[in-house]
Amino acid sequence: MGRPKNPARRDELLEKCCDHLLEHGVSGVSLRPLAAEVGASPRTLLYHFGSREELIAEALRRCRARHLAVADAFVRDATPVGGDIAGVLATLWTHSATPAARPFLLLFLDAYTCALRSGDGEGEILTELFGRWHDRITGELTAAGADPGPAASVASLAIAVHRGLLIEWLATGDSARLDAARAAALDMLGALASRALARGGPGA
């Protein structure tokens, strides 16, 4: 029988891998340099995580958990959307467009690009990392009375606008211009959400 795995050692390695990914990104990560960076051997990493792919997926999940813990105010599941898409996105923006969030945003954009390039096998992690808010907004709009189709469309547009503005913020740092664009987008999204709710209401 092989020696039992040490959960504390696995967790320590995972934390160090998170630090590495947040500093260097996920594209081009190979096992041997990563192992050297975290003070382990490639064999040790494979022993604890099974494969390079699973290690990176676990590290991305841990990085995401860190980010959600830092930004707890806008990801707390107990806070309902209740059809107020503009309010939710305003809160998201407040917590996302900060220097503290920048490393996480860069990492997840990098992971998104890498997953799209790799094709099959990465869809699950993409959905897990990036599908949460679309599903939540759609579900809350539907629960508030919107039909599923329009609710999903509004959610898709809301997330696309939010992510697009964040990418522009990362690229330019022009907070004043982007705050104005965000305000205009929120007005539009709020109107679309209200229209979706009206269409799904009694007598629609």
N, C-alpha and C positions, 0 to 999 in steps of 0.2 A: 504494500500500500504506500502511496505517496504521502508526503507530509501535508498536514492540513493547511489550507490557506489562512493567512493572517489578515483579518478584516481591517485592523488598524493600519497595517502596512499598505494594503490596497488603497485605503482612503488617503493616506499620506501621498502616495504616488499620484492618485487622481488629482489632488489639490495642486501638486507641482505641475502636472500636465495642464491643468487649467491656467496656471500662471504663465506657462510657456505659450499657450495658444492665444491668450489675451495680449501678450507682447508681440508675438510673431505671426499670428494668423494660422490658418489651417492648411492653406495651399502649399504643396510641396513638402509637407511634414513626412519624414521617413523615420522608421523605428529606431535605427541606431543612433542618429544624432539626438533624437528626443530622449532616448534612454540615458545617454551621456549627460544631457542637460538636467535630468531629474535625479541623477545619482543612482542609476540602476543599470542592469544589463538588458539587452533585448529579450533574452530568455525570461527574465523576471517579469517584464511587462506582458509577455505572451502568457506566462503562467497565470497571472492575475486577471487578464482581460481577454484572452483567447485569440485575438487578432488585432492588427493595427486599426482596422475599421471599427471594431467594437470599442477599442480604447478611445478613439477620437469621438465616437458617438457618445460614450459615457462622459468624456471630458466636456463636450458641448452641453450635455444635459446639466452637468454640475455648474458650468459657467452660467447657463441660463438661470439655474436656481439661485446663484449668487445675485444675479441682476434683479431677479424678482424680489429677493429679500431686501435689496437696497431700495427698490422702487415699490415697496409693499403697498403704498397708498393707492397706486393705480392698477394693481393686479389682484387685489384682494377679492376673492370670489364672492364674498358676502355682500359686496357692493353691487346692486343691480344696475343694469343699463336702463331698463324701464322705458326704452324708446328715445332717451335723451342722448343721441349719438354725438351731437355737438359737444355736450358737456363731458362725455367720456373721452373724446379725442382731445379736448382742451386739457384735461388732466393728464392724459398720456403724453402730450407734447411738453407740458411743464416738467415732467420727470425724465423724459427721453432726451430732450435738447439741453443737456447739461454736460459739463466736462467729465463728471464722474461716470456718465453713461457711455461716453465716446468709445472706450475700448471694447465694451460689449457690443455696441452697434457695429463697429468695424469688423469684429470677429464674426458676427452672425451674417453680415453681408458677404464676407469672404466664404463662409460655410455654404451659404445659399448658392453662390456662383459655382463653387466646387461641386456641389451636389447636382446642379443642373448640367455641368459638363460631364459628370461621370455616368449619367444615365441611370440604368436600372440598379436597384440595390440601395439607393439613397432616398427614395420617396418617403419612406416611413419617418426618417429623421427630419426631413423637410416639413412634413405634415405636423410632426410633434413640435418642432421649434417655431413654425411660422403660422400654423393653422388655428391656433388657440383663439385669437381675437376675432377672426372671421366667424368661427363657429359660435362664439359667445354672443356677438352682436346679432347674428342671424337668429339665434335662439331667443334672445331677449325681445327683439322686435316681433317675432312670431308670437311669443307669449303675451306681448302687449296688444296683439290683435291684427298684426300684418299678415298677409298671405306669404307663404314660404318663398315663392319666386321673387317678388319685389324685395322682401327682406334680405335675401341672399345678394341681390344686386346692389342694394344700398350698402351692405356690409363689405362687399368686394370693393366698391368705390371708396368707401371710407378708409379701408386699410391701405389701398393703393395711394390715395392722397397723402395719408399720414407717412407712409414709408418714403414716398417720393420727396416730400418736404424734408424728411430727416436726411436723406441722401444729399439733397441740395445744401442742407446745413453743414453736414460733414465736409462737403467739398468747398464751401465758400465761407462759412462762419458768419454770414450776413444775417444776423438775428433780426434786425429791424425789418428788413425787407420780407423775410420769411414769416415773421410774426404777422405782418399785414396780410400776406398771402394766406396764412393759416386762418386768420379771422374771416376772410372772404370765403374760404373753403368750408369753414364750419357753418356759416350762414346757409350755404348751398346744401350741405349735407343735412342740416337740421330741417330744411324745407322738404327735401326728398324723403327723409324719415317720416315726417308728418304726413306727407302724401301717401306713403306706403301704408301707414296706420289707418288713414281715412279710407283707403280703398278696401282694406280688410275688415272694416267695422261693420256694424249692423246695417243692412240695407245696401251695402256696397255692390 
